[in-house]
Amino acid sequence: MPGYLCAVPEGHTIHRLAARHRELFAGQPVRASSPQGRFASGAASIDGRVLRDTEAFGKHLFHHYEGDRILHVHLGLYGKFADGQLPAPAPVGQLRMVLTGSDHWLELRGPTACEVLDPAAADLLRARLGADPLRDDAEPATAYARIRSSTKPLFALLLDQSVVAGCGLIYANEVLFRAGLAPETPGIAIDPARWTAIWDDLRALMKEGVLHGRIDTVHTRHTPEAMRRAPRVDRHGGEVYVYRRPGQPCLVCGTSITMGAMAGRNLYRCPSCQPSQPVTWSRKRSG
């Protein structure tokens, strides 16, 4: 099938989409329509305008059009983009938006949000988001301030988009394993050095995701080739330590990976590599 499809996205996918859309449409007028009709007025407001640039912030995608018109898309659980070379195919199903440029078409289906914002509204939306590890203007100290003042589990804090924008379920599970941290460790127990190590690791993993279009989190010594094991088979792809591996042996110690729930999300861990530890802390330390 032609085009570029995304599954349930984490932040690296949105950054890849921003780069893809910039490559296909930036610097040219874009025709916009809404075959489904739910985005008709928004499509009319950007129709024929030049796309100046694209931007990703966490799990949010922005198209910046001339005249201070900003298209904001949040894919959510079911949103998908597809693109290809002109001529565009006839609309099929519930198409929220269709864009066409000089050489390519773009389709959007099923997003949680698809709207046109002015710069002030876009700024308000960004202000609600936490630090995005994939952005050069990210401020990890701001995220740490939120984490260090919270008694919530670090797993839940990493998934909170107002704390760390773009970190999703796979990255949250995997970065905690790589740090050797129990997911229930409260944010208030994380010291600055530990947070710096987690942030740097998360940033590096997500950058690899942007580069390769898949989430790989295992060290070289734990790849299928190094361990002489079969590659992981999963619709999300990628080689991981704990995510969606319940009952399978830990690649590091051989202990069975367990699955539970936290903050309404699936939690995966190695009981040996991520042992629960008694934590002592005081509210006086939160500043």
Secondary structure, DSSP 8 states (H G I E B T S, - for coil): --S----S--HHHHHHHHHHHHHHHTTSEEEEE-TTSTTHHHHHHHTTEEEEEEEEETTEEEEEETTTEEEEEE-TTT-EEEEEESS-----S-EEEEEE-SSEEEEEES-SEEEEE-HHHHHHHHHTS-B-TTSTT--HHHHHHHHHT--SBHHHHHH-TTTBTT--HHHHHHHHHHHT--TT-BGGG--HHHHHHHHHHHHHHHHHHHHHSS-----GGGSHHHHT------TT-S--SSTT-TTSB-TTT--B-EEEEETTEEEEE-TTTS--------GGGG-
